[in-house]
Structures are given as structure tokens and as C-alpha cells.
Amino acid sequence: MTVGFIGLGNMAKAMIGGVLAKGLMGPNEIIGTAATEATRLKAANKYGIQVRESNAAVAKEADIVILAVKPQYLKVVIADIMDSIDENKIVVSIAAGKTISWLAKEFEKPVKIIRVMPNTPALVLDGCSAVCRNDLVGDDDFHFVMELLESFGKAYTVPESLMDVVVGVSGSSPAYVFLFIEAMADAAVAEGMPRKQAYEFAAQSVLGSARMVLETGKHPGELKDMVCSPAGTTIEAVRVLEEQGFRGTVMDAVLACIDKSKNL
């Protein structure tokens, strides 16, 4: 089985790194291409994978073709590779906003298609991917692709109708979390803490809090209440966040992201 990456950006590199780290495939079983020679050579040197100069060459050689390009480039890429895709190959798209039906229409023929929405924590093997497929993808093929995705984090099957929601709550949300960490660190710096230390305290607190949600199974509100002592410092901070519309602002941001994804 050979996996081919069209596009060798951060997400593709995260996927390649995870697959190799888990030993699911060897470097000789992965090929890739990118728009520039420098990007291709960098990936080849770092991961030991094979690289090709054209999209069509990767599509011709690979059993699984992963479209790791931005949505606006998909139409051109599909035009490049459509003659190299047959009924035995699996096409995996990680582009936001482009549905399975849109992809199928661009290929102009029956194609096995899996749609994935990963996120950037995949770079540290702690990503979260949502996955759906069309009816042409068999269970064995789907299971293999899920194994690849789980090499760099969690992977969940969702109905395609929720894919735009996934973009808002998972695909784009690391950016919101980074802003939150940066803001907390800025406040600590304002009160005299060295910046590097402030980032470590803020980031570790977010990491630990997320683990509490996932591992305890408790409602986030219950966990919040556990920290808020009567007349204490935490409830005072929560009061200010609520007064400033913290939860409503976050909800509005996620909804705006979902709406943008629907209209890509």
C-alpha cells in the first residue's frame, strides 16, 4: 500500500510524522509533491519519503491519494490528477468546505472518497480528526485510513452534515485556544512574570483542564464549580468573564467560523 500526499504543508507533515512514528508505514511507502522544489526536498530530507515533481505522478503511483491543499486549489489539483484516479484508488481530502458530492462532481466519475477535517495539534500527535466517506469506500479501506489518522491523535466518524460544525469546534479552534493562552500570559507578564514562564503556566493549565474534561467525564460546569470557592479569587475572575460576554463571544466566533466553512 502506497500513500501519496499532494501538498506537503504543516498538516501533511503532521500526518506523515505520525504514520512513521507509529510504524504503520515505512518512508518508502509514502510519496509526496508540493508546488516548490524546496518544499519537496525538505520533506524528503526530514522524513526519508519519496517525492515527485507533479500531482499526476503522485496520483498514478499511490493507492491512497491525500489532497492536502487549501480549498481554493482543489479544482486545479483534481483536474491534474483525474486521469490517474481509477476505481481502486482512495481519495482523501482534508480541505474545509468542500463536500464529498462536490469532489465527486469534479472527478466526473465514480471515485472512492473520504473527507477528513484534522487540526494542527496533529503536529504533536494530539490531533482531532472528523471523518466521513461515500458509499464506494469499503469497510477495510475505511479502517485502514482511520488507522492512519489515529497515528497522530483521535479520529471520529461523523455524518457529513456536521463537517462544517467540526471546522468551528475543532478544526479552527486551536487558534482560539492560542489567543486565550496568550491573553492569560500577557496578564501575568503585566504583573511581573517572565514571558516564557507565563506561557508555560497558561499552556499547562489549559492542557490539564482539557484532560480533566476528557478523563473524568464530568460536565465542564461541574469542573468549573470545583475551582470556584465561595468569595474566592476564581469566582471573581469568572464574574468578570461573564460580565464581558465571554461565553457568548466564543459561541459567536465558532458560529462565524461554521458559516464561513459552509460558504467556501
GUZA-112122 format. One line per field, with one value per residue (C-alpha): x, y, z. Coordinates in nm, 4 decimals, decimal comma. Layout:
residues N
east c(X|...)
north c(Y|...)
up c(Z|...)
//
This chain:
residues 264
east c(0,0000|0,1393|0,0121|0,0621|0,0392|-0,0460|0,0680|0,3410|0,2382|0,2062|-0,0904|0,0618|0,3868|0,1959|0,0249|0,3500|0,5277|0,2515|0,2342|0,6111|0,6309|0,3699|0,5408|0,2253|0,4211|0,7813|0,9241|0,9478|0,5685|0,4988|0,5359|0,4561|0,4657|0,4467|0,4458|0,8131|1,1258|1,2480|0,9388|0,9722|1,3397|1,2757|1,0132|1,2340|1,5307|1,3303|1,1171|1,3042|0,9949|0,9945|0,8941|0,7689|0,7538|0,3897|0,0495|-0,0278|0,2839|0,1823|-0,1767|-0,0590|0,1706|-0,0320|-0,3087|-0,4350|-0,4150|-0,4373|-0,5363|-0,3589|-0,4108|-0,6230|-0,9835|-0,9203|-0,6626|-0,8688|-1,0305|-0,6922|-0,5406|-0,8301|-0,8009|-0,4329|-0,4939|-0,8371|-0,6985|-0,4701|-0,7503|-0,9325|-1,1957|-0,9310|-0,7717|-0,8937|-0,9021|-0,8781|-0,9499|-0,8598|-0,9895|-1,2536|-1,5848|-1,5656|-1,8241|-1,7992|-2,0578|-1,8546|-1,5409|-1,7226|-1,8613|-1,5118|-1,3747|-1,6594|-1,6639|-1,7177|-1,4338|-1,3801|-1,3771|-1,3046|-1,3380|-1,1339|-1,1147|-0,7987|-0,6468|-0,2957|-0,2329|-0,1661|0,1816|0,2409|0,0487|-0,2511|-0,4863|-0,8590|-0,9956|-1,3534|-1,4078|-1,6831|-1,6937|-1,9024|-2,0718|-1,7910|-1,5429|-1,5476|-1,5042|-1,1496|-1,0311|-1,2010|-1,0497|-0,7002|-0,7442|-0,8781|-0,5645|-0,3508|-0,5471|-0,5280|-0,1486|-0,1437|-0,4396|-0,8059|-1,0273|-1,4066|-1,6641|-1,9290|-2,2118|-2,1028|-2,3775|-2,1659|-1,8382|-1,8773|-1,9541|-1,6327|-1,4415|-1,5722|-1,5348|-1,2179|-1,0508|-1,0105|-1,0433|-0,6712|-0,6403|-0,8975|-0,7139|-0,3807|-0,5374|-0,6680|-0,3250|-0,1578|-0,4047|-0,3581|0,0195|0,0049|-0,1769|0,0836|0,3626|0,1888|0,2161|0,5869|0,6126|0,8761|0,7027|0,8414|0,7248|0,3869|0,3302|0,4265|0,1851|-0,1001|-0,0478|-0,0050|-0,3240|-0,5179|-0,3674|-0,4521|-0,8038|-0,8724|-0,7546|-0,9890|-1,2853|-1,1851|-1,0731|-1,3231|-1,6327|-1,7659|-1,9587|-1,7331|-1,9668|-1,9184|-1,5410|-1,5609|-1,7620|-1,4947|-1,2430|-1,4740|-1,4515|-1,7073|-1,5937|-1,2681|-1,0389|-1,1668|-1,5331|-1,4293|-1,2470|-1,5474|-1,7729|-1,5631|-1,5614|-1,9395|-1,9831|-1,7763|-1,9764|-1,7017|-1,9220|-2,1381|-1,8320|-1,6834|-2,0137|-2,0363|-1,6812|-1,7496|-2,0749|-1,8963|-1,6332|-1,9022|-2,0808|-1,7554|-1,6890|-2,0380|-1,9721|-1,6224)
north c(0,0000|0,3387|0,6717|0,9843|1,3411|1,6249|1,9182|1,8976|2,1713|2,1515|1,9157|1,6772|1,6747|1,6059|1,3103|1,1753|1,2141|1,0308|0,7430|0,6948|0,7332|0,4612|0,2333|0,1936|0,2518|0,2944|0,6014|0,4015|0,3583|0,7330|0,9731|1,3411|1,6528|2,0251|2,3402|2,4202|2,2095|2,3466|2,2129|1,8739|1,8416|1,9499|1,6767|1,4161|1,5015|1,5149|1,2023|0,9989|0,9790|0,9762|1,2956|1,3674|1,6850|1,6590|1,5923|1,3417|1,1363|1,1001|1,0102|0,7490|0,5713|0,5958|0,3648|0,6344|0,9927|1,2578|1,6034|1,8223|2,1560|2,4602|2,4552|2,7174|2,4932|2,1737|2,2306|2,2711|1,9744|1,7453|1,8469|1,7479|1,4026|1,2899|1,0802|0,8985|0,8093|0,4812|0,2820|0,1098|0,4228|0,6071|0,9870|1,1557|1,5283|1,7390|2,0659|2,2590|2,3394|2,1029|1,8260|1,4704|1,5470|1,8484|1,6349|1,3566|1,6053|1,7429|1,3950|1,3333|0,9597|0,7190|0,7634|0,6325|0,9485|1,0023|1,3503|1,4429|1,7538|1,7344|2,0081|2,1385|1,9618|1,6672|1,8226|1,6981|1,3719|1,5017|1,5985|1,5542|1,4431|1,4062|1,1544|1,0599|0,8597|0,7928|0,4617|0,3412|0,3134|-0,0353|-0,1115|-0,2478|0,0606|0,2897|0,1046|0,1433|0,5171|0,5510|0,3765|0,6291|0,9185|0,7755|0,7675|1,1408|1,1783|1,0905|1,0204|1,0124|0,9168|1,1878|1,2459|1,4829|1,7244|1,8031|1,8653|2,2433|2,2294|2,0311|2,3116|2,5586|2,3496|2,1554|2,2410|2,6129|2,6146|2,5756|2,9390|3,0455|2,8498|3,0056|3,3504|3,2560|3,1290|3,4422|3,6700|3,4927|3,5085|3,8789|3,9475|3,7517|3,9435|4,2694|4,1625|4,0790|3,7138|3,6390|3,5746|3,2252|3,1174|3,2826|3,0827|2,7612|2,8234|2,9203|2,6392|2,3705|2,4856|2,4575|2,1145|1,9860|2,1290|1,9610|1,6290|1,6680|1,7084|1,4048|1,1733|1,2456|1,2546|1,5369|1,8273|2,1323|2,3367|2,0923|2,1104|2,4900|2,4879|2,2710|2,5545|2,8351|2,8626|3,0884|3,4510|3,3355|3,4580|3,2245|3,3170|3,6817|3,6107|3,4133|3,7075|3,9378|3,6898|3,6565|4,0324|4,0782|3,8198|3,5571|3,2575|3,4477|3,5798|3,2315|3,0968|3,3809|3,3110|2,9391|3,0119|3,2634|3,0006|2,7417|2,9887|3,0678|2,6970|2,6475|2,9182|2,8231)
up c(0,0000|-0,1012|0,0317|-0,1731|-0,0454|-0,2790|-0,0723|0,1912|0,4325|0,8092|0,8133|0,5616|0,7582|1,0793|0,9158|0,7716|1,1047|1,2904|1,0449|1,0570|1,4369|1,4870|1,2355|1,0267|0,7077|0,6037|0,4277|0,1048|0,1116|0,1181|-0,1731|-0,1952|-0,4022|-0,3432|-0,5505|-0,4887|-0,5127|-0,1794|-0,0012|-0,1694|-0,0773|0,2812|0,3254|0,1583|0,3808|0,7028|0,6592|0,4004|0,1792|-0,1989|-0,3778|-0,7262|-0,9312|-1,0385|-0,8858|-1,1595|-1,0833|-0,7174|-0,8080|-1,0565|-0,8088|-0,4865|-0,3682|-0,1299|-0,2551|0,0161|-0,1062|0,1486|-0,0240|0,0530|-0,0730|-0,3412|-0,5101|-0,5172|-0,8552|-1,0272|-0,8425|-0,9309|-1,2949|-1,2788|-1,1320|-1,2506|-1,5368|-1,2895|-1,0457|-1,1035|-0,9125|-0,6967|-0,5533|-0,2444|-0,2442|0,0959|0,1151|0,4182|0,2699|0,4615|0,2998|0,0026|0,0262|-0,0975|-0,3651|-0,4801|-0,5005|-0,6863|-0,9375|-1,0048|-1,0752|-1,3232|-1,2479|-0,9569|-0,7054|-0,3529|-0,1407|0,2274|0,3725|0,6787|0,8949|1,1107|1,3253|1,3887|1,7245|1,4950|1,4763|1,8329|1,7726|1,9685|1,6880|1,6492|1,3112|1,1912|0,9111|0,6664|0,3422|0,0362|-0,0362|-0,2629|0,0248|0,1775|0,5450|0,5071|0,3195|0,5688|0,8638|0,7167|0,6663|1,0220|1,1481|0,9625|1,1122|1,4637|1,4395|1,5166|1,7529|1,7822|1,4803|1,4930|1,2318|1,1888|0,9408|0,6674|0,7718|1,0810|0,8988|0,8956|1,2687|1,3178|1,1447|1,4021|1,7171|1,6313|1,3013|1,3704|1,7481|1,8297|1,7186|1,9775|2,2464|2,1476|2,1824|2,5283|2,6370|2,5014|2,6800|3,0157|2,9735|2,8858|3,2122|3,4055|3,2313|3,3217|3,6858|3,6592|3,5499|3,2824|2,9484|2,8905|3,2338|3,1815|2,8614|3,0413|3,3295|3,0984|2,8472|3,1115|3,2819|2,9550|2,8870|3,2337|3,2223|2,8878|3,0281|3,3239|3,0876|2,8804|3,1592|3,4377|3,2195|3,4359|3,2880|3,2294|3,4501|3,7370|3,6980|3,6922|4,0145|4,1799|4,1329|4,2430|4,6221|4,7961|4,7928|4,6303|4,3564|4,0847|4,1093|4,0876|3,7614|3,6323|3,7203|3,5009|3,2122|3,2288|3,2597|2,9419|2,7495|2,7345|2,6537|2,4081|2,2280|2,1961|2,0646|1,8119|1,6950|1,6459|1,4621|1,2355|1,1571|1,0756|0,8484|0,6646|0,6142|0,4687|0,2124|0,0970)
//
